[in-house]
Amino acid sequence: MKFGTVKVKGQSQVVLVGKDHSRVLLLQAVAIQMGETIPITLLECIAKGEVFLQKAKEIEQWASTQMNKSEYYTDEFVWEAPIPRPTKNIFCVGKNYAEHAIEMGSKADIPEHMILFSKAPTAVIAHEGFIPLHEDVTDELDYEGELAVVIGKKGKGIKREEAMDYVFGYTIVNDITARDLQTNHKQYLLGKSLDGSCPMGPVIVSKSAIKNPNQMDIETRVNGEIRQQSNTEQFIFPVEEIIAILSKGMTLEPGDIIATGTPAGVGKGFNPPQFLQKGDEIAIKVKGIGTLTNTVH
């Protein structure tokens, strides 16, 4: 199942998203008609885990049997990020593809130990939202298409072999980066956390729909040109290991988001570099999830 958050007539709604992403099922509206209730945000729904997933199935089945389906399904909506305001910074894995590590330096830059940094919650924007160019603070805005993991259950010291039990589902993140800020500050936070620098979505796909997160095609296009094309089987640190390492001394909670790293092909990796310009459209496709599209404004 694919879940999302959208605005319908100015109000945020938790929705079940159709296969082509053109129509959504208003879960709360149907639940009310059934005499049921569900939480009002997707973050709260995720915290309910299997209880919410089962309820969503029941809601979908009930809605499909109704004569007047139009009051439950709509194609008139505006996307929001699935979790519009995460409760924590987004966890991010750096240089998790060997070829990307090499393009950013050399073979010596392939990490032996996992590199971790974060992006502020205020960086999150929706599918089809505008990415600010931030001309006043950077001349080197770059894109990074990534698979992201959404945690569904609280845990600490999670064993690698049990890690998937703590996953709710998967989404797409564009880890927009100000390369000059990243270089100048010798750290990642400023260069990674500009407002609008974390496009996310359009949906969260439940983990049951993804056979293996470490075997998913990923592709990034800028203005229609393929820039990144890889598969998550190229991860240096697979999803299970990322969760295990993150949780060794830190509690993971429902709704936490982990961006798993980007393949080779970022703008900085070209000679000369191809940084983002006003009007550029970035489309990131992950098989089984969909396409996250945003324009630089």
C-alpha positions in Angstrom: 0.0 0.0 0.0 1.1 3.6 -0.7 0.3 6.3 1.8 0.5 10.0 1.5 -0.4 13.4 2.9 -2.3 15.8 0.7 -4.3 19.0 1.0 -7.9 18.8 -0.1 -9.7 22.2 0.0 -7.0 23.5 2.2 -7.1 20.7 4.7 -4.4 18.1 5.3 -5.6 14.6 4.7 -4.0 11.1 5.2 -4.7 9.2 2.0 -4.2 5.9 0.3 -2.6 6.5 -3.1 -3.6 4.8 -6.3 -1.2 3.0 -8.6 -0.7 5.9 -11.0 -0.7 8.5 -8.2 -3.5 10.5 -9.9 -6.2 9.6 -7.4 -6.3 9.3 -3.7 -8.6 7.7 -1.1 -9.5 9.9 1.8 -9.0 7.5 4.7 -10.5 9.7 7.4 -13.7 10.4 5.5 -14.3 6.7 4.9 -13.5 5.8 8.4 -16.1 8.3 9.7 -18.7 6.7 7.4 -17.8 3.3 8.8 -18.1 4.6 12.4 -14.4 4.2 12.9 -11.5 6.7 13.5 -7.9 6.9 12.4 -5.2 9.4 13.6 -5.2 12.7 11.8 -1.6 12.6 10.7 0.4 10.0 8.9 3.1 10.2 11.6 0.5 9.2 14.2 -0.8 6.4 11.8 2.7 5.0 11.4 3.1 4.8 15.2 0.0 2.5 15.3 2.0 0.0 13.1 0.1 -3.1 12.1 -3.1 -1.9 13.6 -3.2 1.0 11.2 -2.2 -1.1 8.2 -5.0 -3.5 8.9 -7.5 -0.7 9.4 -6.4 0.9 6.1 -7.1 -2.4 4.3 -10.5 -2.5 5.8 -11.2 1.1 4.8 -10.1 0.4 1.2 -12.2 -2.7 0.9 -15.3 -0.9 2.3 -14.9 2.1 0.0 -14.6 -0.2 -3.0 -18.1 -1.6 -2.3 -19.9 1.7 -2.1 -22.1 3.0 -4.9 -21.1 6.6 -4.5 -17.3 6.3 -4.5 -16.8 9.9 -5.6 -17.1 11.3 -2.0 -14.2 9.1 -0.9 -11.8 9.3 -3.9 -10.5 12.6 -5.4 -8.1 13.8 -8.0 -8.2 17.4 -6.8 -5.4 17.6 -4.3 -2.0 19.2 -3.6 0.8 17.0 -2.4 2.4 17.5 0.9 5.4 15.6 2.1 4.2 12.3 3.6 5.5 13.5 7.0 5.4 17.3 6.5 7.3 18.0 9.7 9.4 15.1 11.1 9.9 15.2 14.8 13.6 14.8 14.4 16.3 15.6 12.0 16.4 13.3 9.0 19.3 10.8 9.4 21.5 10.5 6.3 24.2 8.1 5.2 27.1 9.6 3.4 29.1 8.0 0.6 27.2 4.7 0.7 27.9 3.9 -3.0 31.6 3.3 -3.8 31.4 5.1 -7.1 30.0 8.2 -5.5 32.7 8.2 -2.9 35.3 8.0 -5.7 33.7 10.9 -7.7 33.8 13.1 -4.6 37.5 12.3 -4.1 39.3 9.0 -4.7 39.2 5.3 -3.8 40.7 6.4 -0.5 37.3 8.1 0.2 35.4 4.8 0.2 34.4 4.6 3.9 35.3 1.8 6.2 32.9 3.0 8.8 29.5 4.5 8.1 29.4 8.2 7.6 26.3 9.8 9.3 24.9 13.3 9.2 21.5 14.9 9.4 19.1 17.4 7.8 16.8 19.7 9.8 13.0 19.1 9.7 12.6 22.6 8.3 14.3 21.4 5.1 11.4 19.1 4.2 9.2 20.0 1.2 6.7 18.1 -0.9 6.7 16.4 -4.3 6.1 19.2 -6.9 7.3 21.8 -4.3 9.9 24.5 -5.2 13.5 24.1 -4.2 14.9 27.6 -3.3 18.1 28.4 -5.1 19.4 30.3 -2.1 21.6 32.6 -4.2 22.4 34.7 -1.2 24.2 31.8 0.6 25.4 29.4 -2.1 26.7 29.1 -5.6 26.9 25.3 -5.6 23.5 23.8 -5.1 23.5 20.1 -5.9 21.1 17.2 -6.1 21.3 13.7 -4.6 18.6 11.1 -5.3 18.1 8.6 -2.4 16.0 5.8 -1.1 14.7 6.6 2.4 13.6 4.2 5.1 10.8 5.1 7.5 11.0 3.6 10.9 7.7 2.1 12.3 8.6 0.8 15.8 10.6 2.2 18.7 13.9 0.4 19.2 17.5 0.7 20.5 20.4 -1.8 20.1 18.5 -3.4 17.2 20.2 -6.5 15.8 20.9 -6.6 12.1 18.8 -9.7 11.6 15.9 -8.1 13.3 16.2 -4.7 11.7 13.4 -5.1 9.1 10.9 -5.6 12.0 11.4 -2.0 12.8 10.7 -0.6 9.3 7.3 0.8 8.3 8.1 1.5 4.7 10.1 3.5 2.2 10.0 6.8 0.4 12.3 9.0 -1.8 14.4 11.9 -0.7 16.4 14.5 -2.7 19.3 15.4 -0.4 19.9 18.9 -1.8 23.3 20.1 -0.8 25.1 23.4 -0.9 28.6 22.1 -1.7 30.4 25.3 -0.9 28.9 25.5 2.6 29.7 21.8 3.1 33.3 22.5 2.2 33.8 25.7 4.1 32.3 24.5 7.4 34.1 21.1 7.3 30.8 19.6 8.5 27.5 18.6 6.8 24.8 20.4 8.7 24.7 23.8 7.2 25.2 22.6 3.6 22.5 20.0 4.0 19.8 21.9 6.0 18.8 24.9 3.9 15.1 25.5 3.8 13.6 23.4 1.0 16.6 21.2 0.7 14.9 17.9 1.6 12.2 17.2 -1.0 10.4 14.0 0.1 7.7 11.7 -1.3 5.4 11.6 -3.0 4.4 8.5 -1.0 5.5 6.1 1.7 5.2 2.5 0.5 4.6 -0.1 3.2 7.4 -2.5 3.6 5.3 -5.5 2.5 5.2 -4.1 -1.0 9.0 -4.0 -1.3 10.6 -7.4 -1.6 14.2 -6.3 -0.9 15.2 -2.6 -0.2 18.8 -3.6 -1.0 17.8 -4.4 -4.6 15.9 -1.4 -6.0 16.6 0.6 -9.2 17.2 4.3 -8.7 17.5 7.0 -11.3 17.8 10.8 -11.2 17.1 13.1 -14.2 17.8 16.8 -14.4 15.7 18.4 -17.1 15.1 15.0 -18.6 18.8 14.0 -18.8 19.8 10.9 -16.8 22.4 11.9 -14.2 22.3 9.1 -11.7 21.4 5.5 -12.5 22.1 2.6 -10.1 20.6 0.0 -7.9 20.6 -0.2 -4.1 22.4 -3.5 -4.4 25.5 -1.3 -4.7 25.1 -0.1 -1.1 28.3 -0.3 1.0 26.1 -0.5 4.1 22.7 -2.2 3.4 19.5 -1.1 5.1 19.8 -3.7 7.9 23.3 -2.6 8.8 22.3 1.1 8.7 19.5 0.5 11.2 21.7 -1.6 13.5 24.5 0.9 13.6 22.2 3.9 14.1 20.4 2.3 17.0 23.5 1.0 18.9 23.3 3.9 21.4 20.4 5.9 20.1 16.7 5.2 20.2 14.9 5.1 16.9 11.2 6.0 16.9 8.2 5.7 14.6 8.4 8.3 11.9 12.2 8.6 11.9 13.5 8.9 8.4 16.8 7.5 7.2 18.2 8.6 3.8 20.4 5.8 2.6 22.9 7.6 0.4 23.2 8.6 -3.2 24.8 7.0 -6.3 27.4 8.5 -8.5 26.4 11.2 -10.9 25.9 14.3 -8.7 26.6 17.7 -10.1 29.8 18.2 -8.3 31.1 15.0 -9.8 31.2 16.4 -13.4 34.1 18.2 -14.9 33.3 21.0 -14.9 30.6 20.7 -12.1 27.0 21.0 -13.1 25.3 22.7 -10.2 21.6 23.4 -10.2 20.2 26.6 -11.8 16.9 28.4 -11.6 14.2 26.4 -13.5 16.0 23.1 -13.3 13.6 20.1 -12.8 14.9 17.1 -10.8 13.0 13.8 -11.1 14.1 10.9 -8.9 12.6 7.5 -9.7 12.8 4.5 -7.4 11.2 1.4 -8.7 8.3 0.3 -6.6 7.8 3.7 -5.0 7.3 6.3 -7.8 8.9 9.5 -8.9 9.8 12.6 -6.8 9.8 15.7 -8.9 10.8 19.2 -7.9 11.8 22.4 -9.6 14.5 24.9 -8.5 12.9 28.3 -8.0 
